[in-house]
């Protein structure tokens, strides 16, 4: 072969290799082999293919892929090229779950807010498996695994469905929390939009626990629990229901007050009456403050020269002197009149600021104590306590002939068995003495059936327990305590699920954290533990079977939810509905209508 022919052969070889390379490139462009670290979303971005198209081409029903799996790219509609260094992704995305917006691209960065499921977001740029977006005026990063491509908007608007006929029976209601509008009557149905708290909707029809409503131009179903009847003249629904709720809540009419409080936690002071307002300062736990204005559940206070609003949920009212002297009943010399004495007939009785069990506790009186009664009305005695007056329930006060109250007679079994408990194991002794023989011990959190007492010890069937180890549940009945836990939980309906949280200062609760907070706020000093320990331990009394018919305030337990064994719990508000901190936030569910909860029910406990 001469030089010339050799040169021609080289050119031919190069051309052949080029053709083969181009063929290989074409083949590579039509498929993608999954490597470690790949996600469907990152593959769709790498090849400029919409995520839903990529799933459709490969017949995928979920976002799960395996290393070494070959994905087809042919037939997919590609997107416009993007800049790989700082990907500018302008295609609208939709959140597939309640999604944390973080200050940086990673789970170690702080959470700015939680974006509800079904919200549309416009990506600003991407970094690995994270995307930067803006929501409610806040810019941060969200994880790509919880984003899906939003459905494309048609060039020509589709014909609007025939609007439902609003009959004269249609009523106006308002939402009491951020509320999902669903396509059908089920918590698993598709979310059409999220209606902000306080918005007006038109109720077209009530169907069981669901209402068919119209909000703006959309109709769908919402849970009745989160609706309240609006004023007689309904406020028209906004034209654009998809607009996010304002960061600052609507102001409620203020009223002037002059009330002293003590903070029960480190408490944020804000510029306005709502969590959407900017932070002014923080008041330490146990600080006394004076409120001068009230707006709903918020009051206006001043601390260290800085003023703003704080939530009354973390304040306890302190004792205040009456505005004018109160004239006692005739013959008040340790009793309410000249014929009888009023004697405390329970081990310990709370004195409240007003004649209601929801009023703040300003002190207490003990068994056998004679009260100076000012007046009696509607089952309450107004009494002197210190330099002021307060109220006690007349049900726990007995009248005895004048002068016979020195040695009151106690009736065995007159104590509420659910009123006393020991926060830690305590010795049960043979006699009412700390040197007497130990005949047993109590359980941590165990409730006591007290049948009598001395000055220093409570008596139970097994023996005597030192009062210093015993805690009383606010001097109220067991049922009142159970109902109080429901009232505490209902204050936080709609707050997000926050793993391992047992305080609203963290933005929400997990299921056992809600129980811990609700019972401690209701006066039951239980320790913080998990569902399995609350179920297996002595807390809240014995285990009750699935066949048990629960009442309001009973605890319900479930197993095999996110992990094997007892793993979820809530508080019953009637025989079927319970309130709990679930993955979608703090809200309600019905056992009889949801197979998920029916098949996982373990049983109940009655605190």
C-alpha positions as CSV (number, residue, x, y, z in Angstrom):
1,X,0.0,0.0,0.0
2,X,1.5,3.3,-1.0
3,X,1.5,6.4,1.2
4,X,-1.5,7.9,-0.6
5,X,-3.6,4.8,-0.2
6,X,-2.7,4.5,3.4
7,X,-3.7,8.1,4.0
8,X,-7.1,7.4,2.3
9,X,-7.6,4.4,4.6
10,X,-6.9,6.5,7.7
11,X,-9.6,9.0,6.6
12,X,-12.0,6.2,6.0
13,X,-11.3,4.7,9.5
14,X,-11.8,8.1,11.2
15,X,-15.1,8.5,9.4
16,X,-16.3,5.1,10.4
17,X,-15.4,5.7,14.0
18,X,-17.2,9.1,13.9
19,X,-20.3,7.4,12.6
20,X,-20.1,4.7,15.3
21,X,-19.6,7.4,18.0
22,X,-22.6,9.3,16.7
23,X,-24.7,6.1,16.8
24,X,-23.5,5.4,20.4
25,X,-24.4,9.0,21.3
26,X,-27.9,8.5,19.8
27,X,-28.4,5.3,21.7
28,X,-27.2,6.9,25.0
29,X,-29.5,9.8,24.4
30,X,-32.5,7.5,24.2
31,X,-31.8,5.7,27.6
32,X,-30.4,6.5,31.0
33,X,-28.8,3.9,33.3
34,X,-29.5,4.8,37.0
35,X,-26.4,5.5,39.0
36,X,-25.9,6.0,42.8
37,X,-27.4,9.3,43.9
38,X,-29.8,9.5,40.9
39,X,-33.4,10.5,41.5
40,X,-36.2,10.6,38.9
41,X,-36.3,14.4,39.4
42,X,-32.5,14.8,38.8
43,X,-32.7,12.6,35.7
44,X,-35.5,14.6,34.3
45,X,-33.5,17.8,34.9
46,X,-30.3,16.3,33.3
47,X,-32.1,15.3,30.1
48,X,-34.5,18.2,30.1
49,X,-37.6,16.0,30.3
50,X,-40.7,16.7,32.4
51,X,-40.9,14.3,35.4
52,X,-44.4,13.1,34.7
53,X,-43.4,12.4,31.1
54,X,-40.4,10.4,32.2
55,X,-42.6,8.3,34.5
56,X,-45.2,7.8,31.8
57,X,-42.6,6.7,29.2
58,X,-41.3,4.1,31.6
59,X,-44.7,3.0,33.0
60,X,-43.6,4.1,36.6
61,X,-46.3,4.5,39.2
62,X,-44.0,5.9,41.9
63,X,-40.7,7.9,42.1
64,X,-38.7,4.8,43.2
65,X,-35.8,3.6,40.9
66,X,-33.0,1.2,41.4
67,X,-29.2,1.4,40.6
68,X,-28.5,-0.2,37.3
69,X,-32.1,0.3,36.0
70,X,-32.3,1.5,32.4
71,X,-34.8,4.3,31.8
72,X,-36.1,5.1,28.3
73,X,-35.8,8.7,27.3
74,X,-37.2,8.4,23.7
75,X,-40.7,9.7,23.1
76,X,-40.3,12.2,26.0
77,X,-40.9,15.9,25.4
78,X,-37.7,17.7,26.3
79,X,-37.6,21.1,28.0
80,X,-35.5,24.0,27.0
81,X,-31.8,23.6,27.9
82,X,-30.7,24.9,31.3
83,X,-27.6,26.2,32.9
84,X,-26.0,23.2,34.8
85,X,-24.0,25.4,37.3
86,X,-27.1,27.2,38.6
87,X,-30.1,25.6,37.0
88,X,-32.8,28.1,36.2
89,X,-36.0,25.9,36.3
90,X,-39.0,28.1,35.4
91,X,-41.5,25.2,34.9
92,X,-44.1,25.4,37.7
93,X,-44.0,22.6,40.3
94,X,-46.6,21.3,42.8
95,X,-45.9,20.1,46.3
96,X,-46.9,16.5,46.9
97,X,-46.9,16.7,50.7
98,X,-46.7,19.3,53.5
99,X,-43.1,20.6,52.7
100,X,-40.6,22.4,54.9
101,X,-39.1,25.6,53.3
102,X,-35.5,25.8,54.6
103,X,-33.0,28.6,54.8
104,X,-30.4,26.5,52.8
105,X,-30.1,23.5,50.6
106,X,-29.9,20.8,53.3
107,X,-31.9,19.3,56.2
108,X,-29.5,20.9,58.7
109,X,-30.7,24.4,57.8
110,X,-33.5,26.0,59.8
111,X,-37.2,25.7,58.7
112,X,-38.6,29.0,57.6
113,X,-42.2,27.8,57.2
114,X,-44.2,24.7,56.0
115,X,-45.8,24.8,52.6
116,X,-49.1,22.9,52.4
117,X,-49.6,20.0,50.0
118,X,-50.9,20.9,46.5
119,X,-49.3,24.4,46.3
120,X,-47.9,25.6,43.0
121,X,-44.3,26.8,43.2
122,X,-42.0,28.4,40.6
123,X,-38.4,27.2,40.9
124,X,-35.7,29.9,40.9
125,X,-32.7,27.6,40.7
126,X,-31.6,24.1,41.7
127,X,-28.6,22.7,43.7
128,X,-28.4,18.9,43.6
129,X,-31.6,17.5,45.0
130,X,-32.8,20.9,46.3
131,X,-34.7,23.7,44.6
132,X,-34.9,27.4,45.6
133,X,-38.5,28.8,45.6
134,X,-40.5,31.7,47.0
135,X,-43.7,31.1,49.0
136,X,-45.7,33.6,51.1
137,X,-43.0,36.2,50.6
138,X,-40.2,33.9,52.0
139,X,-37.5,32.5,49.8
140,X,-35.8,29.3,50.7
141,X,-35.0,25.7,49.6
142,X,-37.2,22.6,49.3
143,X,-36.4,18.9,48.6
144,X,-37.1,17.8,45.0
145,X,-38.6,14.5,46.1
146,X,-41.7,16.3,47.2
147,X,-42.2,18.3,44.0
148,X,-44.0,17.1,40.8
149,X,-44.5,18.9,37.5
150,X,-47.7,21.0,37.6
151,X,-50.2,20.2,34.9
152,X,-49.7,22.4,31.9
153,X,-52.2,25.3,31.5
154,X,-54.3,25.0,28.3
155,X,-53.7,27.6,25.6
156,X,-57.4,28.1,25.4
157,X,-59.3,28.0,28.7
158,X,-61.4,24.9,28.9
159,X,-65.2,25.5,29.1
160,X,-66.1,26.1,32.7
161,X,-68.3,23.4,34.2
162,X,-71.9,24.3,34.8
163,X,-72.0,26.2,38.1
164,X,-74.0,24.4,40.8
165,X,-77.3,25.9,41.5
166,X,-77.3,27.6,44.8
167,X,-80.7,27.0,46.4
168,X,-82.2,29.5,48.9
169,X,-81.1,26.9,51.6
170,X,-77.4,27.5,50.8
171,X,-75.7,29.1,53.9
172,X,-72.5,31.0,54.4
173,X,-69.8,29.7,56.7
174,X,-66.2,30.5,57.6
175,X,-63.2,28.3,57.9
176,X,-61.7,27.9,61.4
177,X,-58.3,26.6,60.1
178,X,-56.4,26.3,56.8
179,X,-58.7,23.9,55.2
180,X,-58.2,21.5,52.2
181,X,-60.9,21.6,49.5
182,X,-61.2,18.1,48.2
183,X,-62.6,16.5,45.0
184,X,-64.7,14.0,47.0
185,X,-65.8,13.1,50.5
186,X,-62.6,11.5,51.7
187,X,-59.3,12.5,53.3
188,X,-57.5,10.6,50.6
189,X,-59.3,12.5,47.8
190,X,-57.4,15.0,45.6
191,X,-56.8,18.4,47.1
192,X,-58.2,21.1,44.8
193,X,-56.9,24.0,46.8
194,X,-56.3,25.1,50.4
195,X,-58.7,27.6,51.8
196,X,-57.0,30.0,54.3
197,X,-58.4,30.3,57.8
198,X,-61.2,32.8,58.3
199,X,-62.3,32.7,54.6
200,X,-66.0,32.6,53.7
201,X,-67.4,29.7,51.8
202,X,-71.0,28.9,50.5
203,X,-72.3,25.6,51.9
204,X,-74.3,24.0,49.1
205,X,-75.2,20.8,50.9
206,X,-74.2,18.9,54.1
207,X,-73.5,15.2,53.6
208,X,-72.7,13.5,56.9
209,X,-69.4,14.9,58.3
210,X,-68.6,16.6,55.0
211,X,-70.0,19.8,53.4
212,X,-70.2,20.4,49.6
213,X,-69.1,24.1,49.3
214,X,-68.2,26.7,46.8
215,X,-65.1,28.8,47.3
216,X,-64.4,31.4,44.6
217,X,-64.9,29.6,41.3
218,X,-64.2,26.1,42.7
219,X,-66.6,23.6,44.3
220,X,-65.6,20.6,46.4
221,X,-65.8,19.0,49.8
222,X,-64.5,20.1,53.3
223,X,-64.8,18.6,56.7
224,X,-67.6,20.1,58.8
225,X,-65.4,20.3,61.9
226,X,-63.5,23.2,60.4
227,X,-66.5,25.3,59.5
228,X,-68.4,27.8,61.6
229,X,-71.6,29.6,60.7
230,X,-70.9,33.1,59.4
231,X,-73.0,36.3,60.0
232,X,-76.5,36.6,58.4
233,X,-75.0,38.6,55.4
234,X,-72.3,36.4,53.9
235,X,-69.0,37.9,52.7
236,X,-68.4,37.1,49.0
237,X,-65.6,34.5,48.5
238,X,-62.5,35.9,47.0
239,X,-62.1,35.8,43.2
240,X,-58.7,34.0,43.4
241,X,-58.9,31.2,46.0
242,X,-55.4,30.0,45.2
243,X,-53.8,33.2,46.6
244,X,-51.8,32.2,49.7
245,X,-53.1,33.4,53.1
246,X,-51.6,36.8,54.2
247,X,-48.6,36.6,56.4
248,X,-50.3,39.0,58.9
249,X,-53.7,38.0,60.2
250,X,-56.7,40.3,60.1
251,X,-56.9,42.5,63.2
252,X,-59.7,41.7,65.7
253,X,-61.4,44.5,67.6
254,X,-59.3,45.4,70.7
255,X,-60.6,46.2,74.2
256,X,-58.8,47.9,77.1
257,X,-57.9,45.7,80.1
258,X,-55.7,46.0,83.2
259,X,-54.7,42.4,84.1
260,X,-51.5,40.9,85.5
261,X,-50.1,37.6,84.2
262,X,-47.2,35.3,84.8
263,X,-45.6,33.7,81.7
264,X,-45.6,29.9,81.7
265,X,-42.9,29.5,79.0
266,X,-40.3,31.7,77.2
267,X,-42.8,33.8,75.3
268,X,-42.3,35.7,72.1
269,X,-43.5,39.4,71.9
270,X,-44.7,40.3,68.4
271,X,-45.6,43.6,66.6
272,X,-49.2,42.5,66.1
273,X,-51.8,40.0,67.4
274,X,-50.7,37.0,65.4
275,X,-47.8,34.6,64.7
276,X,-47.3,36.3,61.3
277,X,-46.0,39.5,62.8
278,X,-42.4,40.3,63.4
279,X,-40.7,39.4,66.7
280,X,-40.0,42.3,69.1
281,X,-38.4,40.4,72.1
282,X,-38.7,37.3,74.2
283,X,-40.0,37.3,77.8
284,X,-38.5,34.6,80.1
285,X,-40.6,31.9,81.8
286,X,-42.0,33.0,85.1
287,X,-42.0,36.8,84.4
288,X,-44.9,38.9,85.7
289,X,-46.3,41.3,83.1
290,X,-49.4,43.6,82.9
291,X,-51.6,43.6,79.9
292,X,-53.4,46.8,78.8
293,X,-55.2,45.7,75.7
294,X,-56.7,42.4,74.4
295,X,-57.3,41.3,70.8
296,X,-58.8,37.9,70.6
297,X,-56.4,35.4,72.3
298,X,-53.6,38.0,72.3
299,X,-52.8,40.7,74.8
300,X,-50.6,43.8,74.7
301,X,-47.8,44.0,77.2
302,X,-44.5,45.9,77.9
303,X,-41.3,44.2,79.0
304,X,-37.9,45.9,79.4
305,X,-39.1,49.0,77.6
306,X,-40.4,47.0,74.6
307,X,-44.1,46.6,73.9
308,X,-46.1,44.1,71.7
309,X,-48.5,41.3,71.7
310,X,-48.2,37.9,73.4
311,X,-50.5,34.8,73.2
312,X,-52.6,34.2,76.3
313,X,-52.0,30.4,75.8
314,X,-48.7,30.9,77.7
315,X,-49.9,33.2,80.5
316,X,-51.4,32.5,83.9
317,X,-53.5,35.2,85.5
318,X,-52.2,36.4,88.9
319,X,-54.1,37.3,92.0
320,X,-55.5,40.9,92.0
321,X,-57.2,42.8,94.7
322,X,-61.0,43.5,94.2
323,X,-61.7,46.9,92.7
324,X,-63.9,47.8,95.8
325,X,-64.2,46.2,99.3
326,X,-66.7,43.3,99.4
327,X,-69.0,43.3,102.3
328,X,-69.1,39.8,104.0
329,X,-72.4,38.1,104.9
330,X,-73.8,38.8,108.3
331,X,-72.1,37.1,111.2
332,X,-68.8,36.4,109.3
333,X,-66.4,35.2,111.9
334,X,-65.1,32.2,110.1
335,X,-68.5,31.2,108.5
336,X,-71.1,32.6,106.2
337,X,-73.8,33.2,108.8
338,X,-74.7,32.8,112.4
339,X,-76.1,29.3,112.1
340,X,-73.5,27.2,110.2
341,X,-69.8,26.9,109.4
342,X,-68.6,26.2,105.8
343,X,-65.9,23.5,105.9
344,X,-63.7,22.2,103.1
345,X,-64.8,18.5,102.5
346,X,-62.0,17.4,100.1
347,X,-58.2,17.0,100.6
348,X,-57.4,20.2,98.6
349,X,-59.7,22.6,96.8
350,X,-58.7,25.2,94.2
351,X,-59.7,28.9,94.7
352,X,-60.4,30.5,91.3
353,X,-60.4,34.1,90.1
354,X,-64.1,33.8,89.0
355,X,-67.0,31.4,89.3
356,X,-66.0,29.0,86.5
357,X,-63.6,26.0,86.2
358,X,-61.9,27.6,83.2
359,X,-60.9,30.6,85.4
360,X,-57.3,30.9,86.6
361,X,-56.3,29.3,89.9
362,X,-55.3,31.9,92.5
363,X,-54.8,29.7,95.6
364,X,-56.1,26.6,97.4
365,X,-57.7,25.6,100.7
366,X,-57.3,22.2,102.4
367,X,-59.5,19.6,104.1
368,X,-61.2,20.7,107.4
369,X,-60.5,24.4,106.8
370,X,-63.4,26.8,107.8
371,X,-64.1,29.3,105.0
372,X,-65.1,33.0,105.4
373,X,-67.9,33.1,102.9
374,X,-68.9,36.4,101.3
375,X,-71.8,35.2,99.2
376,X,-73.1,32.1,97.4
377,X,-74.5,31.9,93.9
378,X,-75.0,29.2,91.2
379,X,-73.0,26.5,93.0
380,X,-70.1,28.7,93.9
381,X,-69.0,30.3,97.2
382,X,-67.1,33.6,97.1
383,X,-64.6,33.5,99.9
384,X,-61.9,35.6,101.4
385,X,-58.3,34.5,100.6
386,X,-55.4,36.6,101.8
387,X,-56.2,40.3,101.0
388,X,-58.6,39.5,98.2
389,X,-61.5,37.2,97.3
390,X,-61.9,34.2,95.1
391,X,-64.4,31.4,94.3
392,X,-64.6,27.7,95.3
393,X,-67.1,25.1,94.1
394,X,-69.8,24.6,96.7
395,X,-69.9,20.9,95.8
396,X,-66.7,20.4,97.9
397,X,-67.8,22.4,100.9
398,X,-70.1,21.1,103.6
399,X,-72.2,23.1,106.1
400,X,-71.9,22.0,109.7
401,X,-73.6,23.4,112.9
402,X,-71.9,26.5,114.2
403,X,-68.8,25.7,116.2
404,X,-68.6,21.9,115.4
405,X,-66.0,22.2,112.6
406,X,-62.9,21.6,114.8
407,X,-62.9,17.8,114.1
408,X,-64.8,17.1,110.9
409,X,-65.9,13.5,110.3
410,X,-64.5,11.9,107.1
411,X,-66.4,9.3,105.2
412,X,-64.3,6.4,103.9
413,X,-64.3,6.4,100.1
414,X,-65.3,10.1,99.6
415,X,-62.1,10.8,97.7
416,X,-62.0,10.9,93.9
417,X,-59.8,7.9,92.9
418,X,-58.6,9.9,89.8
419,X,-57.5,13.0,91.7
420,X,-54.2,11.8,93.1
421,X,-51.1,10.2,91.6
422,X,-47.3,9.8,92.2
423,X,-45.0,11.2,89.6
424,X,-42.3,8.7,90.7
425,X,-42.3,5.5,92.7
426,X,-43.1,6.1,96.4
427,X,-43.1,3.9,99.4
428,X,-46.3,2.6,100.9
429,X,-45.9,2.2,104.7
430,X,-47.8,0.3,107.3
431,X,-48.5,3.4,109.4
432,X,-48.6,7.1,108.9
433,X,-44.9,7.6,109.7
434,X,-41.8,7.8,107.5
435,X,-40.1,5.3,109.9
436,X,-42.9,2.7,109.6
437,X,-42.3,-0.5,107.7
438,X,-42.6,-0.4,103.9
439,X,-45.3,-2.7,102.7
440,X,-45.3,-1.8,99.0
441,X,-44.7,1.0,96.5
442,X,-46.6,3.0,93.9
443,X,-45.9,3.1,90.2
444,X,-44.5,6.2,88.4
445,X,-47.6,8.0,87.2
446,X,-49.9,5.6,88.9
447,X,-53.3,6.9,90.1
448,X,-54.2,6.4,93.8
449,X,-57.5,5.4,95.4
450,X,-57.2,7.6,98.5
451,X,-59.6,6.6,101.3
452,X,-58.4,8.8,104.1
453,X,-55.6,11.1,105.3
454,X,-53.6,12.4,108.3
455,X,-51.8,15.7,108.5
456,X,-48.7,14.2,106.7
457,X,-49.9,11.1,104.9
458,X,-52.7,9.8,102.5
459,X,-54.2,6.5,103.3
460,X,-54.8,3.9,100.5
461,X,-56.0,0.3,100.8
462,X,-52.4,-1.0,101.1
463,X,-51.2,1.5,103.7
464,X,-50.0,5.1,103.9
465,X,-48.1,7.4,101.5
466,X,-46.3,10.6,102.4
467,X,-48.1,13.6,101.0
468,X,-44.8,15.1,99.8
469,X,-44.8,12.3,97.1
470,X,-48.4,12.8,96.0
471,X,-49.7,15.2,93.4
472,X,-53.3,16.3,93.1
473,X,-55.0,17.0,89.8
474,X,-56.2,20.6,90.3
475,X,-58.8,19.5,92.8
476,X,-61.3,18.8,89.9
477,X,-63.1,15.7,89.0
478,X,-61.5,13.1,86.7
479,X,-64.0,13.8,83.9
480,X,-63.3,17.6,84.2
481,X,-59.6,16.9,83.8
482,X,-60.3,14.7,80.7
483,X,-62.4,17.4,79.1
484,X,-59.8,19.9,79.9
485,X,-57.2,17.9,77.8
486,X,-59.6,18.1,74.8
487,X,-59.9,21.9,75.2
488,X,-56.1,22.2,75.2
489,X,-55.7,20.1,72.1
490,X,-58.5,21.9,70.2
491,X,-56.6,25.2,70.6
492,X,-54.0,24.0,68.2
493,X,-56.1,22.4,65.4
494,X,-54.4,22.9,62.1
495,X,-50.8,23.2,63.4
496,X,-48.2,21.0,61.6
497,X,-46.9,17.7,62.7
498,X,-43.4,18.2,64.2
499,X,-41.4,15.1,65.1
500,X,-40.4,14.8,68.8
501,X,-42.1,18.1,69.7
502,X,-44.1,18.4,72.9
503,X,-44.7,22.2,72.9
504,X,-46.4,24.7,70.5
505,X,-43.3,26.9,70.6
506,X,-41.7,24.4,68.2
507,X,-44.5,25.1,65.7
508,X,-46.5,21.9,66.3
509,X,-46.5,18.4,68.0
510,X,-46.0,14.7,67.4
511,X,-48.7,12.4,68.7
512,X,-47.3,11.6,72.2
513,X,-46.0,15.1,72.5
514,X,-49.5,16.4,72.2
515,X,-50.7,14.1,75.0
516,X,-47.8,15.2,77.3
517,X,-48.6,18.9,76.7
518,X,-52.4,18.6,77.0
519,X,-52.3,16.6,80.3
520,X,-49.7,18.8,81.9
521,X,-51.7,21.9,80.9
522,X,-54.8,20.3,82.4
523,X,-52.9,19.8,85.7
524,X,-51.7,16.2,85.3
525,X,-47.9,16.1,85.8
526,X,-47.0,13.2,83.5
527,X,-43.5,12.6,82.2
528,X,-42.6,12.8,78.5
529,X,-42.3,9.4,76.9
530,X,-43.4,7.6,73.7
531,X,-46.6,5.8,72.6
532,X,-45.3,2.4,73.5
533,X,-44.5,3.4,77.1
534,X,-47.8,5.2,77.5
535,X,-49.6,2.1,76.4
536,X,-47.6,-0.6,78.3
537,X,-46.9,1.4,81.4
538,X,-49.1,2.4,84.4
539,X,-49.8,5.8,82.9
540,X,-53.6,6.6,82.6
541,X,-54.8,3.4,84.2
542,X,-55.3,-0.1,82.8
543,X,-55.5,-1.1,79.2
544,X,-59.0,-1.4,77.8
545,X,-59.9,-3.6,74.8
546,X,-61.0,-2.6,71.3
547,X,-64.6,-3.6,72.3
548,X,-64.7,-0.9,75.0
549,X,-67.0,2.0,74.3
550,X,-64.9,5.2,74.9
551,X,-66.1,8.5,76.2
552,X,-64.9,12.1,75.7
553,X,-61.4,12.4,77.2
554,X,-60.4,8.7,76.9
555,X,-57.2,7.9,75.1
556,X,-57.1,5.7,72.0
557,X,-54.0,3.7,70.9
558,X,-53.0,2.3,67.5
559,X,-50.3,0.0,66.3
560,X,-48.2,-0.7,63.2
561,X,-48.5,2.9,61.7
562,X,-45.1,4.2,60.9
563,X,-43.4,1.4,62.9
564,X,-44.3,-2.0,64.4
565,X,-46.1,-2.2,67.7
566,X,-47.9,0.6,69.6
567,X,-47.0,3.7,67.6
568,X,-49.8,6.3,67.6
569,X,-52.4,7.8,70.0
570,X,-55.0,10.5,70.4
571,X,-57.8,11.8,72.6
572,X,-61.4,10.7,72.0
573,X,-63.9,13.6,71.8
574,X,-66.9,11.3,71.6
575,X,-67.4,7.5,71.1
576,X,-66.1,7.6,67.5
577,X,-64.1,10.7,66.8
578,X,-60.6,11.4,68.1
579,X,-58.2,14.4,68.0
580,X,-54.5,13.8,67.3
581,X,-51.3,15.0,65.8
582,X,-51.1,13.2,62.5
583,X,-48.8,13.5,59.5
584,X,-51.2,16.1,58.0
585,X,-51.2,18.2,61.2
586,X,-53.3,18.4,64.3
587,X,-56.9,17.5,63.5
588,X,-59.7,14.9,63.7
589,X,-60.5,11.4,62.4
590,X,-63.3,8.9,62.8
591,X,-62.6,5.3,63.6
592,X,-65.9,3.9,62.2
593,X,-65.5,5.5,58.8
594,X,-61.7,4.9,58.1
595,X,-60.5,1.4,57.6
596,X,-56.9,2.5,58.2
597,X,-57.6,3.3,61.9
598,X,-60.0,0.4,62.3
599,X,-57.4,-2.2,61.4
600,X,-54.7,-0.6,63.6
601,X,-56.8,0.0,66.8
602,X,-55.3,-1.6,69.9
603,X,-57.5,-0.3,72.6
604,X,-58.2,2.5,75.0
605,X,-57.3,3.9,78.4
606,X,-59.4,6.1,80.8
607,X,-57.2,8.6,82.6
